[in-house]
Amino acid sequence: MPELADKKPFGGESALTAGCLLFLVLVADVAAGLLVGIVLAVRGLGRMDAGSGQAATTVQPPDWAPALGFGSLALAVGVTAVVLLRIGHRAIGAVQLTVCAFLAVHTLWSWPDP
């Protein structure tokens, strides 16, 4: 079994593989983000329709769906980033960590007031 030190550094072939992996991971992140966005938009429309027939004095409970949706998306992106960093794709892992940080900030921004 060859030693890890005997392996040559990443060449052109692994750069192509890393680029394809980065593209696939980012496409998956965008698809998951769109899914969360669509679910939250449909949920928001449902809350608007339900609130139109109520009196103005009733207070709706806080909506935790945005915080939970963006939080779970941030968690999935963060786990993907850690896995990518562990297998040696530092650039892709750094991009994923940046996306995770933006999602975490957005999650905290969408936290409902009690």
C-alpha positions as CSV (number, residue, x, y, z in Angstrom):
1,M,0.0,0.0,0.0
2,P,1.6,3.3,-1.0
3,E,2.3,5.8,1.6
4,L,0.5,9.2,1.7
5,A,3.8,11.0,1.3
6,D,4.5,9.1,-1.9
7,K,1.5,10.5,-3.6
8,K,2.1,13.5,-5.9
9,P,0.3,16.7,-5.3
10,F,-3.0,17.5,-7.0
11,G,-2.6,17.8,-10.8
12,G,-4.7,18.9,-13.6
13,E,-7.0,15.9,-13.4
14,S,-7.8,16.5,-9.7
15,A,-8.4,20.2,-10.4
16,L,-11.0,19.2,-12.9
17,T,-12.5,16.8,-10.4
18,A,-12.5,19.5,-7.7
19,G,-14.2,22.0,-10.1
20,C,-16.9,19.5,-11.0
21,L,-17.4,18.7,-7.3
22,L,-17.6,22.4,-6.4
23,F,-20.2,22.9,-9.2
24,L,-22.3,20.0,-8.1
25,V,-22.2,21.0,-4.4
26,L,-23.2,24.6,-5.3
27,V,-26.0,23.4,-7.5
28,A,-27.3,21.2,-4.7
29,D,-27.1,24.2,-2.3
30,V,-29.0,26.4,-4.7
31,A,-31.7,23.7,-5.2
32,A,-32.1,23.2,-1.5
33,G,-32.3,27.0,-1.0
34,L,-35.0,27.3,-3.7
35,L,-36.9,24.5,-2.0
36,V,-36.8,26.3,1.3
37,G,-37.8,29.5,-0.4
38,I,-40.8,27.9,-2.2
39,V,-42.0,26.2,1.0
40,L,-41.7,29.5,3.0
41,A,-43.5,31.5,0.2
42,V,-46.4,29.0,0.1
43,R,-46.6,29.0,3.9
44,G,-46.6,32.8,3.9
45,L,-49.4,32.9,1.4
46,G,-51.4,30.4,3.6
47,R,-50.9,32.6,6.7
48,M,-52.0,35.7,4.8
49,D,-55.2,33.9,3.7
50,A,-55.9,32.6,7.2
51,G,-55.4,36.0,8.8
52,S,-57.8,37.8,6.5
53,G,-60.9,36.4,8.1
54,Q,-59.8,37.1,11.7
55,A,-60.5,40.2,13.8
56,A,-57.8,42.8,14.1
57,T,-57.4,42.2,17.8
58,T,-56.3,38.6,17.5
59,V,-52.5,38.1,17.6
60,Q,-51.0,35.4,15.4
61,P,-48.4,33.1,17.0
62,P,-44.8,33.7,15.9
63,D,-43.9,31.9,12.7
64,W,-40.9,29.6,13.4
65,A,-40.8,28.2,9.8
66,P,-38.3,30.7,8.4
67,A,-35.9,30.2,11.3
68,L,-36.2,26.4,11.2
69,G,-35.9,26.3,7.4
70,F,-32.9,28.5,7.1
71,G,-31.3,26.9,10.2
72,S,-31.7,23.4,8.8
73,L,-30.2,24.6,5.5
74,A,-27.3,26.2,7.3
75,L,-26.7,23.0,9.2
76,A,-26.7,20.9,6.1
77,V,-24.3,23.2,4.3
78,G,-22.1,23.3,7.4
79,V,-21.9,19.5,7.6
80,T,-21.1,19.4,3.9
81,A,-18.4,21.9,4.4
82,V,-16.8,19.9,7.2
83,V,-16.9,16.7,5.2
84,L,-15.3,18.5,2.2
85,L,-12.6,19.9,4.5
86,R,-12.0,16.5,6.0
87,I,-11.5,14.8,2.6
88,G,-9.1,17.4,1.5
89,H,-11.0,19.9,-0.7
90,R,-10.1,23.1,1.1
91,A,-11.3,25.6,-1.4
92,I,-14.7,24.0,-1.8
93,G,-15.0,23.6,2.0
94,A,-14.1,27.3,2.4
95,V,-16.9,28.3,0.0
96,Q,-19.3,26.0,1.8
97,L,-18.3,27.5,5.2
98,T,-18.9,31.0,3.8
99,V,-22.4,30.0,2.5
100,C,-23.0,28.5,5.9
101,A,-22.1,31.7,7.7
102,F,-24.4,33.7,5.5
103,L,-27.2,31.3,6.1
104,A,-26.6,31.4,9.9
105,V,-26.8,35.2,9.9
106,H,-30.0,35.1,7.8
107,T,-31.4,32.5,10.3
108,L,-30.7,34.8,13.2
109,W,-32.2,37.7,11.3
110,S,-35.4,35.8,10.6
111,W,-35.8,34.7,14.3
112,P,-39.4,35.6,15.4
113,D,-40.0,38.1,18.1
114,P,-41.9,36.6,21.1
